[in-house]
Amino acid sequence: MKKDENVKLTAAQAAIGGLVEAGTGEAFHTGSWRSDRPVWDKDKCINCLTCWISCPDAAIKTAQDEKKGTVVIGIDYDHCKGCGICARECPPKVAALHMEPEKK
């Protein structure tokens, strides 16, 4: 049977152990899974980008600044699952990220 490239399966429709094409995470808003959310303090942030490189969901938003280079600009709560890695990896003396219970 020839695979139809135009057919998109949901996770429930995919075969167990089946392959999922790369780059599909952007289409799924998984932020509702959180019980805790990271809170970012712009004034404390030193833009070391440790949170950005550590985030498994690419939920730390960055932008280019003409003077500073790449800087953190916020958190993508549509994709952040609340794992807390960003807050754990933020340098303790900086503490620009901390976790708070998710408000439903």
Phi, psi and omega per residue, in radians:
M1 nan 2.228 -3.129
K2 -1.377 2.357 3.123
K3 -1.268 2.292 3.078
D4 -1.571 1.930 -3.082
E5 -1.129 -0.324 -3.087
N6 -1.530 -0.193 -3.116
V7 -1.479 2.202 3.114
K8 -1.924 2.153 3.138
L9 -1.690 2.584 2.989
T10 -1.453 2.960 3.128
A11 -1.043 -0.635 -3.132
A12 -1.213 -0.468 -3.112
Q13 -1.529 -0.343 -3.108
A14 -1.218 2.545 3.121
A15 -1.178 2.530 3.094
I16 -1.060 2.249 -3.106
G17 1.378 0.078 -3.138
G18 -1.298 2.897 3.138
L19 -1.576 2.501 3.076
V20 -2.032 2.306 -3.110
E21 -1.117 2.618 -3.120
A22 -1.212 2.695 3.042
G23 1.388 0.310 -3.118
T24 -1.582 -0.178 -3.096
G25 -1.046 -0.530 -3.118
E26 -1.116 -0.487 -3.094
A27 -1.395 -0.272 -3.060
F28 -1.933 2.109 3.116
H29 -1.560 1.775 -3.022
T30 -1.755 0.100 -3.107
G31 -1.096 -0.363 -3.132
S32 -1.251 -0.118 3.127
W33 -1.340 -0.303 -3.004
R34 -1.167 2.547 2.876
S35 -1.943 -0.423 3.048
D36 -2.216 2.633 3.141
R37 -2.221 2.518 3.054
P38 -1.342 2.455 3.079
V39 -2.068 2.204 -3.063
W40 -1.810 2.303 3.097
D41 -1.830 1.797 -3.093
K42 -0.990 -0.660 -3.080
D43 -1.212 -0.485 3.128
K44 -1.547 -0.384 -3.018
C45 -1.138 2.289 3.102
I46 -1.808 0.112 3.109
N47 0.982 0.755 3.070
C48 -1.334 -0.296 3.106
L49 1.169 0.264 3.088
T50 -1.099 -0.681 3.113
C51 -1.111 -0.757 -3.103
W52 -1.091 -0.812 -3.100
I53 -1.240 -0.458 -3.086
S54 -1.526 -0.330 -3.043
C55 -1.227 2.071 -3.136
P56 -1.269 -0.216 -3.100
D57 -1.928 0.132 -3.111
A58 0.901 0.734 -3.081
A59 -1.647 -0.058 3.072
I60 -1.531 2.068 -3.099
K61 -1.518 2.378 3.123
T62 -2.246 2.886 3.076
A63 -2.618 2.893 3.098
Q64 -1.638 2.256 3.063
D65 -1.946 2.350 -3.090
E66 -1.008 -0.642 -3.086
K67 -1.625 -0.645 -3.017
K68 -1.745 -0.207 -3.048
G69 1.456 -2.429 -3.138
T70 -1.348 2.268 -3.135
V71 -2.309 2.646 3.056
V72 -1.322 2.374 3.121
I73 -2.145 -0.054 3.122
G74 2.704 -2.902 -3.097
I75 -2.209 2.347 3.094
D76 -1.499 1.607 -3.083
Y77 -1.241 -0.237 3.057
D78 -1.186 -0.490 -3.073
H79 -2.008 -0.265 3.132
C80 -1.195 2.199 -3.141
K81 -1.678 -0.020 3.067
G82 1.379 0.516 -3.099
C83 -1.209 -0.459 3.096
G84 1.509 0.035 -3.133
I85 -1.051 -0.723 -3.120
C86 -1.036 -0.781 -3.125
A87 -1.196 -0.658 3.113
R88 -1.158 -0.629 -3.077
E89 -1.516 -0.270 3.102
C90 -1.093 2.282 -3.103
P91 -0.915 2.285 -3.070
P92 -0.979 -0.614 -3.129
K93 -1.276 -0.309 3.132
V94 -1.600 -0.927 3.125
A95 0.870 0.844 3.119
A96 -1.413 -0.197 3.109
L97 -2.225 2.385 3.014
H98 -2.527 2.811 -3.114
M99 -1.738 2.469 3.068
E100 -2.319 2.641 3.068
P101 -1.016 2.454 3.114
E102 -1.201 2.340 3.081
K103 -1.640 2.077 -3.128
K104 -1.579 nan nan
